[in-house]
Structures are given as structure tokens and as C-alpha cells.
Amino acid sequence: MPKHGTNRKAGAATRAIHLGYDPAEFRGALTMPMFLTSTYAFETAQHGANIFAGEAQGYVYGRTKNPTQELLEVRMASLESAEAGLAMASGIAAITTTVFTHGKSGDTILVDQVLYGCTFAFFAREITEFGITTVFVDMTDLKAVEDAMKASPRMVFFETPANPTMRMVDIEAVSNIARKAGAIVVVDNTFATPIIQRPLEMGADLVVHSATKFLGGHGDLLGGIVCGSSELVNPIRGRGIRVLTGATISPFNAFQILRGLKTLKLRVNAHSQSARLVAENLAQSEKTTSVIYPTLPDYPQQELAAKQMGDQGGAIIAVRFDGGVEAGHRFINALDMIKCAVSLGDAETLVQHPASMTHSIYTPEERAMFGIDDDLLRIAVGLEEVEDLNTDIDNALSQI
Ligand SMILES: Cc1ncc(COP(=O)(O)O)c(C=O)c1O
């Protein structure tokens, strides 16, 4: 484990840059070198056997742990106010290994209704094949959450803000209810990042991320991470599901995410500032019928947004157009600089149509039930000059 190069109480940006690394350890290299090795040589046969037996510290093989991955885990755990972190090959790997480790056949898991499409498909269609019962609950309705506790769930899982509708779940309130029932609360914090929102400080037990998004920040990698207490993270790490399914992150991806973390705070602040201005611009257009963004004055859950996310709304805007799906498609096709692509948290601003793209894995009936409407577009505001974004948007609006 790397030494800690800075005070754990330093500010978030400082910890994201310095924590856990001392250049003196590696010939003064300012950036910790990347460990591109698949295996590690033991000093002696007995040394190897001792490491396997847990009687000596050391590295064994790339699928179990790697120093680059460990530094990422130290920094992300610190940013999320967690004791431990475990980086993985993708956000979905972080979610599935967490659920498979802590959920067993016969368990019930309560899951919010509005989730990233593949997360939804995992809970709705795949995990049920392993004897786990998934109960979808509208977690914005605390009474419904209370009632659902009668099923004695092992785990409660939600995203907030949720992909793609931007509705929020009250982390503190749901965690309080779940704690009384003995359930583990897992929050997907991908949209907000720990710069804006730290679910563990509000009572959640585990936080998961698609590091592919803001943590990496440059649209050039896949990664995921889970953070929480050692008691909950270590069983996922150990010789458990992550190692047995090969969901390990590559050292190269861990290195890139470490680079991303160094500018996370700056980038998230810039994403939020621009997204607010883009959201205001979209909202004042007669061509849009609704613009959902946490810091806009008409955001339906304003009090909760302020409590959980403070004065930052993040990068994501949900928007509907007069003229429905066709108008939305015309808007996308009329954009020039802004690209039609899934993902978010990149430097490039991206727009996509959830019903036919990221959330097409929900059936039309499920989308209708859960409010993922056909006329909704998701815009992930990037880091370009906001004037250029609004010029592109105004041009496109004038054509629909
Ligand atoms: C909120 C959220 N969670 C998890 C994931 C899955 O992450 P990954 O694509 O890194 O597996 C995504 C992907 O879009 C997401 O938006």
C-alpha cells in the first residue's frame, strides 16, 4: 500500500492530487508510475506461500491487486469519505460484483425504478435467475419505501440524480428507513460525483460509480469503483466475486482515472456552471416543453436538491420538446458541434434519446410506468465554451 503523501483532512482537490503517494518512493517521479505487470515474482517459494496464506503482505497477480489500482482506491475512498475503495473494470462491474457479494439466493433487493438501462436490466432480468428477488419501488415515495421493508430486504439500491430523468431520492431518509430494517444501502453517485454529493455522509453504506464518466472525465476509458466500510468492501475484494469473474480494472485505466481525479473538482464546477446556463437557455425557448435541471427555479425537488447537492446541479439536463420524439430527433440532427452519443462526464457535450438508446432495454411499458418518456432527451454538458454550446443549441432550436 502506498504511503500517504498528504493529510487526509486536506481539501478534496488536494487529496485528489497528493493523497497516498510520495515521489521519494519512486526516484522522485512526480506522478506515480503505472504498474504494467500481470504477475509478481516472490522472493522464495515460502514467501509466495505465505502471501497466499495471508501471513505476509505482497502482490501476487494482476487480477487480485495492482499498486496503480490501489492508489486510485485510496484517493476515491477519501473523496467519498469512505474507509475503503475497490476499483473495477467498469461501473457495471462495480454494481454487479457488489450485489453478487452481498446478495444471496433467497434475498430480496429493493431497487428504485429509474436507473441506467443496463443496471435496470441486471436487476430486472438477470439477477432474478440466481434466486434473488428484485422489488422495484418508487423511492421518491418514502411511504412506499417504508412499506417495502416488510419484505426484509438485504439491500436497497438507487441512483440520485437518476439517469435519465434527473429525479432525486432522499439519501438520508431512505438510509434511515433501511437501517432500521437492517438493509445495506447502495447509492450510485455517478451523476453527482463526490465533489457535489457524498452519500456515505448521509447514511448510505456503499457508493458505486461508473468511473467511465466524470472520474475519468475524458471519454477514453471504462472503469468503476465501490467505496464504503472495509467490512463491506473487503468481501468484494478478497478472493470473492470480483476476482472470480475477472472484473478487475486494468492498471492503465486506473492510471488514467488517477489523472482525471486531479482535475475532478475543477471540471465538475465547470460542468455545473455551463449546464446551468445551457438549461436556462433551453428553458426560455418556446420549442421546449420542460427542462429538468437541479438548480433551475422550477426543479420539482428543489429542497432535496439543495440538501444533497448544495448549489451545484452537475452536467446533466433532461429536456422535452414541443412536437415530442420527432422534434427531439430533429433537434439532435440539427446540432453541429454537440454530438449524439451515449455516456456523460466527458469534455465533449453529448446528447442522446434514452427511450431508443440507453434505456431501450426497458420495455415500452416499463418506461411508461416509470416516467422515462419517449419525448425525453438527455444532454450531458461538457467543457466547451458555454457561448459556443448555446450558439449550437439556438441554431438547432431554430430548425425544429
Ligand atoms: C448512472 C450510471 N451508473 C452506472 C453506469 C454503468 O457504467 P459503465 O458503463 O462504466 O459500466 C452508467 C453508464 O452509463 C451510468 O450512467
PDBQT file of the ligand as one rigid body, heavy atoms in Angstrom, charges set to zero:
ROOT
HETATM    1  C1  LIG A 501     -25.568   6.119 -13.532  1.00  0.00    +0.000 C 
HETATM    2  C2  LIG A 501     -24.765   5.038 -14.191  1.00  0.00    +0.000 A 
HETATM    3  N1  LIG A 501     -24.335   4.012 -13.452  1.00  0.00    +0.000 NA
HETATM    4  C3  LIG A 501     -23.600   3.016 -13.993  1.00  0.00    +0.000 A 
HETATM    5  C4  LIG A 501     -23.295   3.003 -15.334  1.00  0.00    +0.000 A 
HETATM    6  C5  LIG A 501     -22.504   1.874 -15.907  1.00  0.00    +0.000 C 
HETATM    7  O1  LIG A 501     -21.182   2.241 -16.026  1.00  0.00    +0.000 OA
HETATM    8  P1  LIG A 501     -20.165   1.605 -17.098  1.00  0.00    +0.000 P 
HETATM    9  O2  LIG A 501     -20.669   1.985 -18.448  1.00  0.00    +0.000 OA
HETATM   10  O3  LIG A 501     -18.866   2.220 -16.721  1.00  0.00    +0.000 OA
HETATM   11  O4  LIG A 501     -20.206   0.130 -16.885  1.00  0.00    +0.000 OA
HETATM   12  C6  LIG A 501     -23.710   4.060 -16.137  1.00  0.00    +0.000 A 
HETATM   13  C7  LIG A 501     -23.374   4.075 -17.569  1.00  0.00    +0.000 C 
HETATM   14  O5  LIG A 501     -23.843   4.891 -18.332  1.00  0.00    +0.000 OA
HETATM   15  C8  LIG A 501     -24.469   5.104 -15.550  1.00  0.00    +0.000 A 
HETATM   16  O6  LIG A 501     -24.918   6.151 -16.268  1.00  0.00    +0.000 OA
ENDROOT
TORSDOF 0
